[in-house]
Amino acid sequence: MINYNKIGRLTVESNESSDIIIDCDENTRYLSDCINKEDTVCGVFTVTENCTTCQLEYYNSCIACANSKVDYYYYGYCKNE
């Protein structure tokens, strides 16, 4: 099954959590209650000077979204795309 999230990114429904894309928004950028929670995510920057889609692994979603350059993330290690 194919789903579109709230801003139109295409995701494929799967049992793997790394297939779910989660946007960093004002509600997630300033969370402090999960800073020490270990749950590796891949933060994605969609526009930078060096690439059109850059990825960087973070300790958890709080740390990823605290970086204002991260547009969205998915759980697990970054995939080569």
C-alpha positions in Angstrom: 0.0 0.0 0.0 1.3 3.5 -0.8 0.7 6.4 1.5 1.5 10.1 1.4 2.3 11.9 4.6 1.1 15.4 5.5 3.4 17.2 3.1 3.2 14.8 0.2 6.3 12.7 0.6 5.8 9.2 -0.7 6.2 6.3 1.8 5.6 2.6 1.3 3.7 0.9 4.1 6.0 -1.8 5.6 6.8 -3.5 8.8 10.2 -1.9 8.8 10.2 1.4 10.7 12.9 2.8 8.4 10.3 3.1 5.7 8.4 5.7 7.7 9.4 9.3 7.1 8.8 11.7 10.0 9.0 15.5 9.6 10.8 17.7 12.0 8.5 20.5 12.9 8.1 23.1 15.7 6.7 20.5 18.1 9.7 18.1 17.7 12.5 20.6 17.4 12.5 21.6 21.1 11.8 18.3 22.9 14.0 17.7 25.9 12.5 14.6 27.4 14.1 12.1 25.1 17.7 13.5 24.7 19.2 10.4 26.5 17.0 7.8 24.7 19.1 5.7 22.3 17.1 5.1 19.0 19.3 5.7 15.9 17.7 7.8 13.2 18.8 9.1 9.9 18.3 12.8 9.6 17.8 14.1 6.0 18.8 17.6 4.8 17.0 18.3 1.5 18.9 21.4 0.3 22.5 22.3 1.1 25.4 23.7 -0.8 27.0 20.3 -1.2 24.2 18.0 -2.2 20.5 17.9 -3.0 19.8 15.2 -0.4 22.3 14.7 2.4 21.9 12.3 5.3 23.5 12.0 8.7 23.0 9.5 11.5 21.9 10.8 14.9 21.6 9.1 18.4 17.8 9.8 18.4 15.1 11.9 16.9 15.3 14.7 19.5 19.0 15.3 18.6 18.2 15.1 14.8 15.4 17.6 14.9 17.3 19.9 17.2 19.5 20.5 14.2 17.5 23.2 12.3 18.9 21.9 8.9 17.3 18.5 9.3 14.0 18.5 7.4 12.9 14.9 8.3 14.2 11.6 9.6 13.6 7.9 9.5 14.5 5.2 12.1 17.6 3.2 11.6 20.9 3.8 9.9 21.1 6.0 6.8 20.6 4.2 3.5 22.7 5.0 0.4 20.2 6.6 -2.1 
